[in-house]
Amino acid sequence: MTFDLITIFPEFFRGPLDHGIVRRAREAGLVEINIHDLRAFTRDRHRTVDDRPFGGGEGMVLKPEPIFECVESLSIAPHGDRVSRRTKQSVVLLSAQGEIFTQSVAAEFARLNRLVLICGRYEGVDERVGEFLADREVSVGDFVLSGGELAAMLIVDAVTRLVPGALGNEASARQESFGGDAASTSLPVDPSGNRIPDSTLGSGGLLDYPHYTRPATFRGMNVPNMLVNGNHEEIRRWRRLQALEKTLRNRPDLLQRVELSAEDRALLTEIQRRPRER
């Protein structure tokens, strides 16, 4: 998979790309990451990439000419083919006004063979870039960053982890928060025929369950007995209970988006009946 990052600060990416899974994936030839300096596509001696907005207002706006020329220099598929998904390529404008980047969007990007990320800056980007050049606008959250470079790095990291071979254990990406598919036919079923998300297969779109390692006792804090008793079915049920409880506490909105099994609903009822801690 190839990433093309368009930015006015190419030096920003020198550190983040040289560590961890992204570095290993690059060295293994699983991903290629190209950094394109937007100023190289300007035509004036000052290498101007921004200008004042029409109609007045605060801040500066990135000009359309260098962005269009940079993308066109990449010999990427035409806009119409990309939008209709006749090609496994996409051009994405990183913007606070875009759709929220989620794990499902990361999985969608991971199925591409080329992803171009345009890093916004200043007050914004000329609207013609989003309307006629980019296939979609994406935001990494409901907050404002100084520029799209950090957002681009977050996306590169999240997507690279989903590229086959990037992780040492492919199951890792399925059992994390937001990962896995509760409707997967490989999952076990309860007596009513409802599929049960297995702790080793996927979170089913919920937050991940708690993890512990040695030592079993640390400064008087103990690992839950359930995890050391060797009963795999009890461990599976405990982990699912904990995942549901953490999701209900931290991200209750996720419970409205996932397919809950009969066991899940029973566990949620059990959680909600517990006396609240003061």
For each residue, the residues with C-beta under 8 A, 3 or more apart:
1: 30 31 32 110 112 113 114 115 159 160 163
2: 31 32 33 34 113 114 115
3: 31 32 33 34 114 115 116 117 156 159
4: 34 36 74 76 114 115 116 117
5: 13 33 34 35 36 117 119 149 152 156
6: 36 38 67 70 71 116 117 118 119
7: 10 12 13 35 36 37 38 119 147 148 149 152
8: 37 38 39 49 119 121
9: 12 119 147 149
10: 7 13 35 36 37
11: 14
12: 7 9 16 149 150 153
13: 5 7 10 16 17 33 35 149 152 153
14: 11 17 18
15: 18 19
16: 12 13 19 22 153 157
17: 13 14 22 23 26 33 153 156
18: 14 15 23
19: 15 16 22 23
20: 23 24 157
21: 24 25 157 160 161 166 167
22: 16 17 19 25 26 31 33 156 157 160
23: 17 18 19 20 26 27
24: 20 21 27 28 166
25: 21 22 28 30 31 160 163 165 166
26: 17 22 23 29 30 31 32 33
27: 23 24
28: 24 25 165 166
29: 26 32
30: 1 25 26 160 163 164 165 166
31: 1 2 3 22 25 26 160 163 166
32: 1 2 3 26 29
33: 2 3 5 13 17 22 26 156
34: 2 3 4 5
35: 5 7 10 13
36: 4 5 6 7 10 40 70 74
37: 7 8 10 40
38: 6 7 8 41 42 49 62 66 67 70
39: 8 42 47 49 66
40: 36 37 70
41: 38 65 66 67 69 70 73
42: 38 39 46 47 48 49 65 66
43: 65
44: 47 48
45:
46: 42
47: 39 42 44
48: 42 44 51 63
49: 8 38 39 42 62 63 66 121
50: 60 61 62 63 121 122
51: 48 60 61 63
52: 60 61
53: 56 57 59 60 61 123
54:
55:
56: 53
57: 53 123
58: 123
59: 53 122 123 124
60: 50 51 52 53 122 123
61: 50 51 52 53 122 123 124 125 126
62: 38 49 50 67 120 121 122 124 125 126 129
63: 48 49 50 51 66 67 126
64: 67 68 126 128 129 133
65: 41 42 43 68 69
66: 38 39 41 42 49 63 69 70
67: 6 38 41 62 63 64 70 71 118 125 126 129 133
68: 64 65 71 72 129 133
69: 41 65 66 72 73
70: 6 36 38 40 41 66 67 73 74
71: 6 67 68 74 76 91 116 118 133
72: 68 69 76
73: 41 69 70
74: 4 36 70 71 116
75:
76: 4 71 72 82 89 91 114 116
77: 81 82 86 87 89
78: 81 82
79: 82 83 91 132 133 135
80: 83 84
81: 77 78 84 86 87
82: 76 77 78 79 85 86 87 89 90 91 135
83: 79 80 135
84: 80 81
85: 82
86: 77 81 82
87: 77 81 82
88: 111 112 113 114
89: 76 77 82 112 113 114 115 116
90: 82 109 112 114 115 116 135 136
91: 71 76 79 82 116 118 133 134 135
92: 115 116 117 118 134 135 136 137 138 155
93: 98 118 120 125 129 130 133 134 136 137 138
94: 98 117 118 119 120 137 138 139 140 148 151 152 155
95: 98 120 124 125 130 137 138 139 148
96: 139 143 144 145
97: 137 139
98: 93 94 95 136 137 138 139
99: 105 136 137 138 139
100: 105 138 139 140 141 142
101: 105 106 138 139 140 141 151 154 155 158
102: 105 106 178
103: 106 107 158 177 178 179
104: 107 108 178
105: 99 100 101 102 108 109 138
106: 101 102 103 109 110 155 158 159 161 162
107: 103 104 110 111 162
108: 104 105 111 112
109: 90 105 106 112 115 155 159
110: 1 106 107 159 162 163
111: 88 107 108
112: 1 88 89 90 108 109 115
113: 1 2 88 89
114: 1 2 3 4 76 88 89 90
115: 1 2 3 4 89 90 92 109 112 159
116: 3 4 6 71 74 76 89 90 91 92
117: 3 4 5 6 92 94 148 152 155 156
118: 6 67 71 91 92 93 94 125 129 134 148
119: 5 6 7 8 9 94 147 148 149 151 152
120: 62 93 94 95 124 125 147 148
121: 8 49 50 62 125 146 147 148
122: 50 59 60 61 62
123: 53 57 58 59 60 61
124: 59 61 62 95 120
125: 61 62 67 93 95 118 120 121 129 130
126: 61 62 63 64 67 129
127: 130 131
128: 64 131 132 133
129: 62 64 67 68 93 118 125 126 132 133 134
130: 93 95 125 127 133 134 137
131: 127 128
132: 79 128 129
133: 64 67 68 71 79 91 93 128 129 130
134: 91 92 93 118 129 130 137
135: 79 82 83 90 91 92
136: 90 92 93 98 99
137: 92 93 94 95 97 98 99 130 134
138: 92 93 94 95 98 99 100 101 105 151 155
139: 94 95 96 97 98 99 100 101 142 151
140: 94 100 101 145 151 154 155
141: 100 101
142: 100 139
143: 96
144: 96
145: 96 140 148 150 151
146: 121 150
147: 7 9 119 120 121 150
148: 7 94 95 117 118 119 120 121 145 151 152
149: 5 7 9 12 13 119 152 153
150: 12 145 146 147 153 154
151: 94 101 119 138 139 140 145 148 154 155
152: 5 7 13 94 117 119 148 149 155 156
153: 12 13 16 17 149 150 156 157
154: 101 140 150 151 157 158
155: 92 94 101 106 109 117 138 140 151 152 158 159
156: 3 5 17 22 33 117 152 153 159 160
157: 16 20 21 22 153 154 160 161
158: 101 103 106 154 155 161 162
159: 1 3 106 109 110 115 155 156 162 163
160: 1 21 22 25 30 31 156 157 163 166
161: 21 106 157 158 166 167 173
162: 106 107 110 158 159 166 173
163: 1 25 30 31 110 159 160 166
164: 30 170
165: 25 28 30
166: 21 24 25 28 30 31 160 161 162 163
167: 21 161 170 172 173
168: 172
169: 172
170: 164 167 173 174
171: 174 175 200 201
172: 167 168 169 175 176
173: 161 162 167 170 176 179
174: 170 171 179 180 181 201 202
175: 171 172 179 180 199 200 201 202 203 208
176: 172 173 179 203 208
177: 103 203 206 207 208
178: 102 103 104 203 205 206 207 254
179: 103 173 174 175 176 202 203 205
180: 174 175 184 197 201 202 203 204 205
181: 174 184 202 204 205
182: 187 195 197 202 204 205 258 259 260 261
183: 195 259
184: 180 181 187 195 201 202
185: 195
186: 201
187: 182 184 195 196 197 198 201 202
188: 195 196 198
189: 193 194 195 196
190: 193 194 196 261 262 263
191:
192: 262
193: 189 190
194: 189 190 261 262 263
195: 182 183 184 185 187 188 189 261
196: 187 188 189 190 240 261 263
197: 180 182 187 201 202 203 204 240 261 264
198: 187 188 201 202 236
199: 175 209 235 236 239 240
200: 171 175
201: 171 174 175 180 184 186 187 197 198
202: 174 175 179 180 181 182 184 187 197 198
203: 175 176 177 178 179 180 197 206 207 208 209 243
204: 180 181 182 197 258 259 264
205: 178 179 180 181 182 254 257 258
206: 177 178 203 243 244 246 247 254 255 258
207: 177 178 203 243 246 247 250 251 254
208: 175 176 177 203 211 243 246
209: 199 203 239 240 242 243 246
210: 242 246
211: 208
212: 223 224 227
213:
214:
215: 218
216: 222 223 228
217: 220 221 222 223
218: 215 221
219:
220: 217
221: 217 218
222: 216 217 225
223: 212 216 217 227 228
224: 212 227 238
225: 222 228 229
226: 229 231 234 235 238
227: 212 223 224 235 238
228: 216 223 225
229: 225 226 234 235
230:
231: 226 234 235
232: 235 236
233: 236 237
234: 226 229 231 237 238
235: 199 226 227 229 231 232 238 239
236: 198 199 232 233 239 240
237: 233 234 240 241 263 267
238: 224 226 227 234 235 241 242
239: 199 209 235 236 242 243
240: 196 197 199 209 236 237 243 244 263 264 267
241: 237 238 244 245 267 270 271
242: 209 210 238 239 245 246
243: 203 206 207 208 209 239 240 246 247
244: 206 240 241 247 248 255 264 267 268 271
245: 241 242 248 249 271
246: 206 207 208 209 210 242 243 249 250
247: 206 207 243 244 250 251 252 254 255
248: 244 245 252 255 268 271 272
249: 245 246 252
250: 207 246 247
251: 207 247 254
252: 247 248 249 255 256
253: 256 257
254: 178 205 206 207 247 251 257 258
255: 206 244 247 248 252 258 260 268
256: 252 253
257: 205 253 254
258: 182 204 205 206 254 255
259: 182 183 204
260: 182 255 264 265 268
261: 182 190 194 195 196 197 264 265
262: 190 192 194 265 266
263: 190 194 196 237 240 266 267
264: 197 204 240 244 260 261 267 268
265: 260 261 262 268 269
266: 262 263 269 270
267: 237 240 241 244 263 264 270 271
268: 244 248 255 260 264 265 271 272
269: 265 266 272 273
270: 241 266 267 273 274
271: 241 244 245 248 267 268 274
272: 248 268 269
273: 269 270
274: 270 271
275:
276:
277:
278:
